[in-house]
Amino acid sequence: MPSYPLILCLTFAVVGSLTVAVAAWTRRDDPTVKAFLMLAFGCVIWSGGRLLELSSFDLETRVMWAKLQYFGIVAVPIAWLCAMIQLSRPRFVIPWSLLSMPIVINIVTLGLVFTNERHHLIWDSIAMVPGGLPPGAVFTHGPAYAVVAAYSYLLLLISLYFLLTARVPSSSLTRGGRAVLAGGLALPLVANIAYLRGWTGPLGGDLTPATLSVMTVLVWICALRGHLNDVGHYARLRVFDALQEGCVIVNADDIIVDFNPAARRLLEAVERGSPYPAAWNDAIAASRSGMPGSGASHLISEERVDYELTVDPVRNLNRQPVGSIVFLRDVTRFRSREQALTSENSTLAVRLGETEEKLSRIEADLYRDALTGVFNRRFFQREAAAALANAFERGIPVGLLIIDVDYFKQYNDLHGHVHGDECLRRIAGALGNAMRNGPGDFCARVGGEEFAIVLPHISPRETREAGLRLLQAVRSLALPHGGWPEHPYVTISVGAVCEIPASPFLEPMLEKADAAMYEAKRNGRDRFVMRDALALPAYPA
């Protein structure tokens, strides 16, 4: 009959391993927990297979369970090594390249086990031994068994190195816990040696799987429980819930996995297990593309709320993308303020336009002659002085023409002020039409019936032509004078000067132009006189 102490040990081994595996299952995304779960389930398979082997009545069934145990036998050493690496080096990620060789060795081992009848490398012979119900079985180990055993204990020895060099105390390990795990590694070695030497025969056979299950429970007590109670993990969860911004976690299948309370307040329709809103498509697609600027914010406007959306990819410790985290920021109040500011800006723009219009009117009042509409004396003094100063600085000629309406006082006395005003308006219009209209040219009324014209950057010849055009323009009006027989129509006298200013001041050129205008009057009026070396004294026609 099977040994009841062994049956009891194996039963406790299976239950204990399953219990700690279930306790750690909720954190199975953690690399350390993944390695621990592999260790626990390996012990369950090994101890469970051994338990079922002992409970079988025929040799064929016993051999089958003995072979199935090897799924656990090959898994436990590598799982133990991975668990120790993760517990001692929490930030280290075990690359698949390091695991590829052990995995290949495990596959080869399983192949040898399930084809043992052909080569007898694992078990040289298997025989039933009468001794009660059910009968026992004796497995004589072949050479490959010794290689597999040596390989397994080599992995455990390597794990001992990582365990002894771990920085303690840490969130997972204490010095005492490390000592317990390091010392406990001797248990499976002692149990296996005792089994091979036949010392565990009275207890029913191999105790190695039970001792490894004990080690698994010790890992839970000494290390993993502290790892699962890591305050950092729960602090991160607390921060996730306390964030004022909405956070939504989306997995690689575009399904909402989790969200914080702020996201629920912002989007009432968000639900776990449902696809993310279609409005997020562009933002999530841009984030997954990894292109520059893919993490930019996107503004989403809905009927009830406006929010800013930012998507960051989530990667596991192997740097593989596993989903996205979506940050939602409520900008409804900012949009309301923006609308209010836009409205206020529109009002300000209207007021600014009105102010500019008023300023234009004020400027017209300041610089425009109210009667004729041309510039006034104030504008002439300012702009003429600036034009002459610029011409003096740059060394370029400037033309200045002074125009006076002939016998205007008699015209006013004869026809009245109303007709006199209309006469001045028509003359001002004629003068404006006859000007060159170049950059900086302007005409101004500087006295009762006196006008001035400034022509920057002009030659003497062009100045003379401009003066003659002015004479002809006023003659073309054919305004009857009636007060002077020699001048039946209203005419003008024009004095001009064109030169490079000898000083930056207006007065010297103004005196020359004014003197030329008076010379035109003395010479019979209705004529043009220009003060320059090339001009004739007067141009009556």
C-alpha positions as CSV (number, residue, x, y, z in Angstrom):
1,M,0.0,0.0,0.0
2,P,1.2,3.6,-0.5
3,S,2.8,5.4,2.3
4,Y,0.3,7.6,4.0
5,P,3.0,10.1,5.3
6,L,4.1,10.6,1.7
7,I,0.5,10.9,0.5
8,L,-0.2,13.5,3.2
9,C,3.0,15.4,2.4
10,L,2.2,15.5,-1.4
11,T,-1.4,16.5,-0.7
12,F,-0.2,19.4,1.5
13,A,2.3,20.3,-1.2
14,V,-0.4,20.5,-3.9
15,V,-2.8,22.5,-1.7
16,G,-0.1,24.8,-0.4
17,S,1.3,25.6,-3.9
18,L,-2.2,26.2,-5.2
19,T,-3.1,28.5,-2.3
20,V,-0.2,30.8,-2.8
21,A,-0.7,30.8,-6.6
22,V,-4.3,31.9,-6.1
23,A,-3.2,34.6,-3.7
24,A,-0.8,36.0,-6.2
25,W,-3.0,35.6,-9.3
26,T,-4.4,39.1,-9.2
27,R,-0.9,40.6,-9.7
28,R,0.0,38.2,-12.6
29,D,1.0,41.1,-14.8
30,D,4.0,41.6,-12.5
31,P,7.2,39.8,-13.9
32,T,8.1,38.6,-10.4
33,V,4.6,37.2,-9.9
34,K,4.7,35.5,-13.3
35,A,7.9,33.6,-12.4
36,F,6.4,32.7,-9.0
37,L,3.2,31.4,-10.6
38,M,5.3,29.3,-12.9
39,L,7.1,27.9,-9.9
40,A,3.9,27.2,-8.0
41,F,2.2,25.5,-10.9
42,G,5.3,23.5,-11.6
43,C,5.3,22.2,-8.0
44,V,1.5,21.4,-8.3
45,I,2.2,19.4,-11.5
46,W,5.1,17.6,-10.0
47,S,3.6,16.9,-6.6
48,G,0.2,16.2,-8.1
49,G,1.6,13.8,-10.7
50,R,3.6,12.0,-8.0
51,L,0.4,11.7,-5.9
52,L,-1.5,10.2,-8.8
53,E,1.3,7.9,-9.6
54,L,1.3,6.5,-6.1
55,S,-2.5,6.1,-6.3
56,S,-2.4,4.1,-9.5
57,F,-2.8,0.3,-9.5
58,D,-1.1,-0.7,-12.8
59,L,2.4,-0.1,-14.2
60,E,1.2,1.6,-17.4
61,T,-0.7,4.2,-15.5
62,R,2.1,4.8,-13.1
63,V,4.5,5.3,-16.0
64,M,2.1,7.8,-17.6
65,W,1.9,9.9,-14.4
66,A,5.7,9.7,-13.9
67,K,6.1,11.1,-17.4
68,L,3.6,13.9,-16.9
69,Q,5.5,14.9,-13.7
70,Y,8.3,16.0,-15.9
71,F,6.3,19.1,-17.1
72,G,6.7,20.3,-13.5
73,I,10.2,18.9,-13.0
74,V,11.6,20.9,-15.9
75,A,9.6,24.0,-15.1
76,V,10.5,24.3,-11.4
77,P,14.3,25.0,-11.7
78,I,14.0,27.7,-14.4
79,A,11.0,29.3,-12.7
80,W,12.9,29.3,-9.4
81,L,15.9,31.0,-11.1
82,C,13.6,33.7,-12.7
83,A,11.8,34.3,-9.4
84,M,15.1,34.9,-7.6
85,I,16.4,37.2,-10.3
86,Q,13.3,39.3,-10.2
87,L,13.2,39.4,-6.4
88,S,16.9,40.4,-6.2
89,R,16.9,42.7,-9.3
90,P,13.4,44.3,-9.4
91,R,14.2,46.5,-12.3
92,F,15.9,43.9,-14.4
93,V,13.9,42.4,-17.3
94,I,14.9,38.9,-18.3
95,P,15.2,38.8,-22.1
96,W,13.9,35.9,-24.0
97,S,17.4,35.4,-25.5
98,L,18.6,34.2,-22.1
99,L,15.7,31.9,-21.7
100,S,15.9,30.3,-25.1
101,M,18.6,27.8,-24.2
102,P,16.9,26.5,-21.0
103,I,13.6,26.2,-22.9
104,V,15.3,24.2,-25.6
105,I,16.9,21.9,-23.0
106,N,13.5,21.5,-21.3
107,I,11.9,20.5,-24.6
108,V,14.6,18.0,-25.3
109,T,14.2,16.6,-21.8
110,L,10.5,16.1,-22.3
111,G,11.1,14.5,-25.7
112,L,13.5,12.0,-24.0
113,V,11.0,11.3,-21.3
114,F,8.1,10.5,-23.6
115,T,10.2,8.4,-25.9
116,N,12.1,6.6,-23.1
117,E,10.8,3.2,-24.3
118,R,13.0,3.6,-27.4
119,H,16.3,4.6,-25.8
120,H,16.0,4.1,-22.0
121,L,18.1,7.2,-21.3
122,I,15.9,8.5,-18.6
123,W,14.8,5.2,-17.0
124,D,16.9,2.2,-17.7
125,S,14.1,-0.1,-16.4
126,I,10.7,0.1,-14.7
127,A,9.4,-2.9,-12.7
128,M,6.5,-3.5,-10.4
129,V,7.4,-4.8,-6.9
130,P,4.8,-7.0,-5.1
131,G,4.1,-5.8,-1.7
132,G,0.4,-5.2,-1.3
133,L,-2.3,-3.3,-3.0
134,P,-1.5,-1.4,-5.0
135,P,2.0,-2.7,-5.8
136,G,4.9,-0.4,-5.9
137,A,7.2,0.4,-8.8
138,V,10.9,0.8,-9.0
139,F,12.4,3.2,-11.6
140,T,16.1,2.5,-12.4
141,H,17.5,5.8,-13.7
142,G,19.5,6.0,-16.9
143,P,22.4,8.4,-17.8
144,A,20.2,11.2,-19.1
145,Y,18.5,11.4,-15.7
146,A,21.8,12.3,-14.1
147,V,22.4,15.0,-16.7
148,V,18.9,16.5,-16.1
149,A,19.4,16.4,-12.4
150,A,22.8,18.1,-12.6
151,Y,21.4,20.8,-15.0
152,S,18.5,21.4,-12.6
153,Y,20.8,21.9,-9.6
154,L,23.0,24.1,-11.6
155,L,20.1,26.5,-12.2
156,L,19.4,26.4,-8.4
157,L,23.0,27.2,-7.7
158,I,22.9,30.2,-10.1
159,S,19.8,31.4,-8.4
160,L,21.6,31.2,-5.1
161,Y,24.2,33.6,-6.4
162,F,21.5,36.2,-7.3
163,L,19.9,35.6,-3.9
164,L,23.1,36.2,-2.0
165,T,24.0,39.3,-3.9
166,A,20.6,40.9,-3.6
167,R,20.4,44.3,-1.9
168,V,18.7,43.9,1.4
169,P,16.6,45.1,3.0
170,S,14.3,45.9,0.1
171,S,10.5,46.1,-0.5
172,S,10.6,42.3,-1.1
173,L,13.5,40.8,0.9
174,T,14.8,41.2,4.4
175,R,18.1,39.8,5.6
176,G,16.3,37.0,7.5
177,G,14.2,36.2,4.5
178,R,17.2,35.9,2.3
179,A,18.9,33.6,4.8
180,V,15.9,31.4,5.0
181,L,15.6,31.0,1.2
182,A,19.3,30.5,0.8
183,G,19.4,27.8,3.4
184,G,16.1,26.2,2.2
185,L,17.7,25.5,-1.1
186,A,19.5,22.6,0.6
187,L,16.1,20.9,1.2
188,P,15.4,19.5,-2.3
189,L,19.1,18.6,-2.7
190,V,19.1,16.6,0.5
191,A,15.7,15.0,-0.3
192,N,16.9,14.0,-3.8
193,I,20.1,12.5,-2.5
194,A,18.2,10.6,0.2
195,Y,15.8,9.3,-2.4
196,L,18.7,8.1,-4.7
197,R,20.4,6.4,-1.7
198,G,17.2,4.7,-0.7
199,W,17.0,6.4,2.7
200,T,13.4,7.7,2.1
201,G,12.0,4.2,1.4
202,P,10.3,3.9,4.8
203,L,8.5,7.2,4.1
204,G,7.2,6.0,0.7
205,G,9.8,7.3,-1.8
206,D,11.0,10.6,-3.3
207,L,10.2,13.7,-1.1
208,T,11.8,16.2,-3.6
209,P,8.5,17.6,-5.0
210,A,7.2,18.1,-1.5
211,T,10.3,20.0,-0.4
212,L,10.1,22.2,-3.5
213,S,6.5,23.0,-2.6
214,V,7.7,23.9,0.9
215,M,10.3,26.2,-0.8
216,T,7.5,27.8,-2.9
217,V,5.5,28.6,0.3
218,L,8.7,30.0,1.9
219,V,9.2,32.3,-1.1
220,W,5.6,33.5,-0.6
221,I,6.2,34.1,3.2
222,C,9.7,35.5,3.0
223,A,9.6,37.6,-0.2
224,L,6.6,37.7,-2.4
225,R,4.1,38.7,0.3
226,G,6.2,41.8,1.0
227,H,6.5,42.4,-2.8
228,L,2.7,42.3,-3.2
229,N,2.3,44.6,-0.2
230,D,4.8,47.1,-1.7
231,V,3.5,50.5,-0.7
232,G,4.8,51.9,-4.0
233,H,2.3,49.8,-6.0
234,Y,-0.7,50.9,-3.9
235,A,0.6,54.5,-3.8
236,R,0.5,54.5,-7.6
237,L,-3.0,53.2,-7.5
238,R,-3.9,55.9,-5.0
239,V,-2.3,58.6,-7.3
240,F,-4.3,57.2,-10.2
241,D,-7.6,57.6,-8.4
242,A,-6.7,61.0,-6.9
243,L,-5.6,62.6,-10.2
244,Q,-7.7,65.7,-11.1
245,E,-7.3,64.8,-14.7
246,G,-9.3,61.9,-16.2
247,C,-7.2,58.8,-16.9
248,V,-8.5,56.0,-19.1
249,I,-6.5,52.8,-19.7
250,V,-7.0,51.2,-23.1
251,N,-5.6,47.8,-23.9
252,A,-4.1,46.7,-27.3
253,D,-7.5,45.5,-28.4
254,D,-8.9,49.0,-28.1
255,I,-11.0,48.1,-25.0
256,I,-11.3,50.2,-21.9
257,V,-9.7,48.3,-19.1
258,D,-9.9,50.9,-16.3
259,F,-10.5,54.6,-15.5
260,N,-10.3,56.9,-12.5
261,P,-13.1,58.8,-10.9
262,A,-12.2,62.0,-12.7
263,A,-12.8,60.3,-16.0
264,R,-16.2,59.1,-14.9
265,R,-17.2,62.6,-13.9
266,L,-16.0,64.0,-17.2
267,L,-17.5,61.2,-19.4
268,E,-20.5,59.5,-17.9
269,A,-20.7,57.0,-20.8
270,V,-17.3,55.5,-20.2
271,E,-17.5,51.8,-19.2
272,R,-15.0,49.0,-18.5
273,G,-15.0,46.4,-21.3
274,S,-16.4,48.7,-23.9
275,P,-14.5,50.2,-26.9
276,Y,-13.1,53.6,-26.5
277,P,-15.1,56.5,-28.1
278,A,-14.7,57.0,-31.8
279,A,-13.6,60.6,-31.3
280,W,-10.3,59.3,-29.9
281,N,-9.3,57.4,-33.0
282,D,-7.0,60.0,-34.5
283,A,-5.2,60.7,-31.1
284,I,-4.7,57.0,-30.3
285,A,-3.6,56.2,-33.9
286,A,-1.1,59.1,-33.8
287,S,0.3,57.8,-30.4
288,R,0.8,54.3,-31.8
289,S,2.5,55.6,-34.9
290,G,5.4,56.9,-32.8
291,M,5.9,59.8,-35.2
292,P,7.3,63.1,-33.9
293,G,4.5,65.2,-32.3
294,S,2.3,62.1,-31.8
295,G,1.9,63.0,-28.2
296,A,0.3,66.4,-29.0
297,S,-3.0,67.3,-27.3
298,H,-6.3,66.9,-29.2
299,L,-9.3,69.0,-28.5
300,I,-12.6,67.1,-28.3
301,S,-15.9,68.9,-28.3
302,E,-19.0,67.2,-27.2
303,E,-22.5,68.4,-26.5
304,R,-22.0,68.5,-22.7
305,V,-18.3,69.0,-22.3
306,D,-15.1,70.1,-24.1
307,Y,-11.9,68.3,-23.1
308,E,-8.3,68.1,-24.1
309,L,-7.0,64.6,-24.9
310,T,-3.4,63.4,-24.7
311,V,-2.4,59.7,-25.3
312,D,0.7,58.0,-24.1
313,P,1.6,54.5,-25.1
314,V,2.0,51.9,-22.3
315,R,4.8,49.4,-22.6
316,N,5.7,46.4,-20.5
317,L,9.1,45.9,-19.0
318,N,10.2,44.3,-22.3
319,R,9.4,47.6,-24.0
320,Q,6.6,45.9,-25.9
321,P,3.4,48.0,-26.4
322,V,0.5,46.7,-24.5
323,G,-2.0,49.5,-24.6
324,S,-2.5,53.3,-24.1
325,I,-3.2,55.6,-21.2
326,V,-5.5,58.5,-22.2
327,F,-5.4,61.7,-20.2
328,L,-8.5,63.9,-20.3
329,R,-8.5,67.5,-19.2
330,D,-11.7,69.4,-18.9
331,V,-11.4,72.7,-20.8
332,T,-15.1,73.6,-20.8
333,R,-14.6,76.5,-18.4
334,F,-11.6,77.7,-20.5
335,R,-13.6,77.5,-23.6
336,S,-16.3,79.6,-21.9
337,R,-13.7,82.1,-20.9
338,E,-12.3,82.0,-24.4
339,Q,-15.8,82.8,-25.9
340,A,-16.2,85.6,-23.4
341,L,-12.8,87.0,-24.3
342,T,-13.6,86.6,-28.0
343,S,-16.8,88.5,-27.5
344,E,-15.0,91.2,-25.5
345,N,-12.3,91.4,-28.1
346,S,-15.0,91.9,-30.8
347,T,-16.4,94.7,-28.7
348,L,-13.0,96.2,-28.2
349,A,-12.3,95.9,-32.0
350,V,-15.5,97.8,-32.7
351,R,-14.5,100.4,-30.2
352,L,-11.0,100.5,-31.6
353,G,-12.4,101.0,-35.1
354,E,-14.6,103.8,-33.7
355,T,-11.6,105.4,-32.0
356,E,-9.5,105.1,-35.2
357,E,-12.3,106.8,-37.1
358,K,-12.4,109.6,-34.5
359,L,-8.7,109.9,-34.6
360,S,-8.9,110.2,-38.4
361,R,-11.4,112.9,-38.1
362,I,-9.3,114.7,-35.5
363,E,-6.3,114.3,-37.8
364,A,-8.3,115.7,-40.6
365,D,-9.2,118.6,-38.4
366,L,-5.6,119.1,-37.4
367,Y,-4.0,118.7,-40.9
368,R,-6.7,119.3,-43.4
369,D,-7.9,122.7,-44.6
370,A,-11.6,122.8,-43.9
371,L,-12.5,124.9,-46.9
372,T,-10.5,123.2,-49.7
373,G,-9.8,119.7,-48.4
374,V,-6.1,119.9,-49.1
375,F,-3.5,119.9,-46.3
376,N,-3.2,123.0,-44.1
377,R,-0.3,125.1,-43.0
378,R,0.4,123.0,-39.9
379,F,0.9,119.9,-42.1
380,F,3.0,121.8,-44.5
381,Q,5.4,123.1,-41.9
382,R,5.9,119.6,-40.4
383,E,6.1,117.6,-43.6
384,A,8.1,120.1,-45.6
385,A,10.7,120.4,-42.9
386,A,10.9,116.6,-42.8
387,A,11.3,116.4,-46.6
388,L,14.0,119.0,-46.7
389,A,15.9,117.4,-43.7
390,N,15.8,114.0,-45.5
391,A,16.9,115.5,-48.8
392,F,19.8,117.3,-47.0
393,E,20.9,114.1,-45.3
394,R,20.7,112.0,-48.4
395,G,22.1,114.7,-50.8
396,I,19.1,114.6,-53.2
397,P,17.2,117.6,-54.8
398,V,13.7,118.6,-53.6
399,G,11.3,121.0,-55.3
400,L,9.2,123.7,-53.6
401,L,6.5,125.7,-55.4
402,I,4.6,128.6,-53.9
403,I,1.3,129.5,-55.7
404,D,-0.8,132.7,-55.2
405,V,-4.2,133.5,-56.8
406,D,-3.9,136.7,-58.8
407,Y,-6.2,139.6,-57.7
408,F,-8.2,137.4,-55.3
409,K,-9.1,140.2,-53.0
410,Q,-10.8,142.1,-55.9
411,Y,-12.6,138.8,-56.9
412,N,-13.8,138.4,-53.3
413,D,-15.0,142.0,-53.1
414,L,-16.8,141.7,-56.5
415,H,-18.4,138.3,-56.2
416,G,-18.7,137.8,-52.4
417,H,-17.1,135.4,-50.0
418,V,-19.3,132.4,-51.0
419,H,-18.1,132.6,-54.6
420,G,-14.6,133.3,-53.3
421,D,-14.6,130.1,-51.3
422,E,-15.9,128.1,-54.2
423,C,-13.1,129.6,-56.4
424,L,-10.5,128.5,-53.9
425,R,-12.0,125.0,-53.8
426,R,-11.9,124.6,-57.6
427,I,-8.3,125.9,-57.8
428,A,-7.2,123.5,-55.0
429,G,-8.8,120.7,-57.0
430,A,-7.1,121.8,-60.2
431,L,-3.7,122.0,-58.5
432,G,-4.1,118.5,-57.0
433,N,-5.0,117.0,-60.4
434,A,-2.0,118.7,-62.1
435,M,0.6,117.5,-59.6
436,R,3.1,114.8,-60.3
437,N,1.6,112.6,-57.5
438,G,4.9,111.0,-56.7
439,P,5.9,109.5,-53.3
440,G,5.9,112.2,-50.7
441,D,4.3,114.9,-53.0
442,F,1.6,117.0,-51.4
443,C,-0.2,120.3,-51.8
444,A,-1.2,122.5,-48.9
445,R,-3.1,125.8,-48.4
446,V,-0.7,127.9,-46.4
447,G,-2.6,131.3,-46.5
448,G,-5.8,132.9,-47.6
449,E,-5.3,132.5,-51.3
450,E,-1.7,131.0,-51.1
451,F,-0.8,127.3,-51.7
452,A,2.5,125.4,-51.5
453,I,3.5,122.2,-53.2
454,V,6.5,120.0,-52.1
455,L,8.0,117.6,-54.6
456,P,10.8,115.4,-53.1
457,H,13.5,113.7,-55.2
458,I,12.7,115.8,-58.4
459,S,14.9,117.4,-61.1
460,P,14.8,121.1,-62.1
461,R,13.3,120.2,-65.5
462,E,10.5,118.2,-63.9
463,T,9.9,121.0,-61.4
464,R,9.5,123.5,-64.3
465,E,7.1,121.1,-66.1
466,A,5.1,120.8,-62.9
467,G,4.8,124.5,-62.5
468,L,3.7,125.0,-66.1
469,R,1.0,122.3,-65.7
470,L,-0.3,124.2,-62.6
471,L,-0.6,127.4,-64.6
472,Q,-2.4,125.6,-67.4
473,A,-4.7,123.7,-65.0
474,V,-6.0,126.9,-63.5
475,R,-6.4,128.6,-66.9
476,S,-8.4,125.7,-68.1
477,L,-11.0,126.4,-65.3
478,A,-11.9,129.6,-67.1
479,L,-13.3,131.2,-64.0
480,P,-14.5,134.7,-65.0
481,H,-12.9,137.4,-62.8
482,G,-14.6,140.5,-64.0
483,G,-12.7,142.8,-61.7
484,W,-9.6,143.4,-63.8
485,P,-9.8,144.1,-67.5
486,E,-6.3,142.8,-68.2
487,H,-7.2,139.5,-66.5
488,P,-10.7,138.4,-67.5
489,Y,-10.2,135.0,-65.9
490,V,-8.8,133.9,-62.5
491,T,-5.1,133.0,-62.8
492,I,-2.2,132.2,-60.5
493,S,1.4,133.2,-60.1
494,V,3.9,130.3,-59.3
495,G,7.4,130.7,-57.8
496,A,9.6,127.6,-57.5
497,V,13.0,126.4,-56.4
498,C,14.6,123.0,-57.0
499,E,18.0,122.2,-55.4
500,I,19.8,120.0,-52.9
501,P,19.2,121.8,-49.6
502,A,22.3,123.6,-48.2
503,S,20.9,123.1,-44.7
504,P,18.3,120.9,-43.1
505,F,16.0,123.8,-42.4
506,L,12.9,124.9,-44.4
507,E,13.3,128.7,-44.2
508,P,16.1,129.2,-46.8
509,M,14.3,127.4,-49.6
510,L,10.9,128.8,-48.6
511,E,12.4,132.4,-48.9
512,K,13.7,131.5,-52.4
513,A,10.4,130.1,-53.6
514,D,8.5,133.0,-52.1
515,A,10.8,135.5,-53.8
516,A,10.3,133.7,-57.1
517,M,6.5,133.9,-56.7
518,Y,6.7,137.7,-56.0
519,E,8.9,138.1,-59.1
520,A,6.2,136.4,-61.2
521,K,3.7,138.9,-59.8
522,R,5.9,141.8,-60.6
523,N,6.4,140.5,-64.1
524,G,2.7,140.6,-64.9
525,R,1.2,137.7,-63.0
526,D,-0.2,134.5,-64.6
527,R,3.3,133.1,-64.9
528,F,5.9,130.8,-63.5
529,V,9.3,131.8,-62.1
530,M,11.9,129.4,-61.0
531,R,15.0,130.2,-59.0
532,D,17.7,127.9,-60.5
533,A,20.7,128.4,-62.8
534,L,19.1,126.7,-65.8
535,A,15.6,128.3,-65.6
536,L,14.5,131.4,-67.5
537,P,13.4,134.3,-65.4
538,A,9.6,133.7,-66.1
539,Y,7.3,131.4,-68.1
540,P,4.1,133.1,-68.9
541,A,2.9,130.3,-71.2
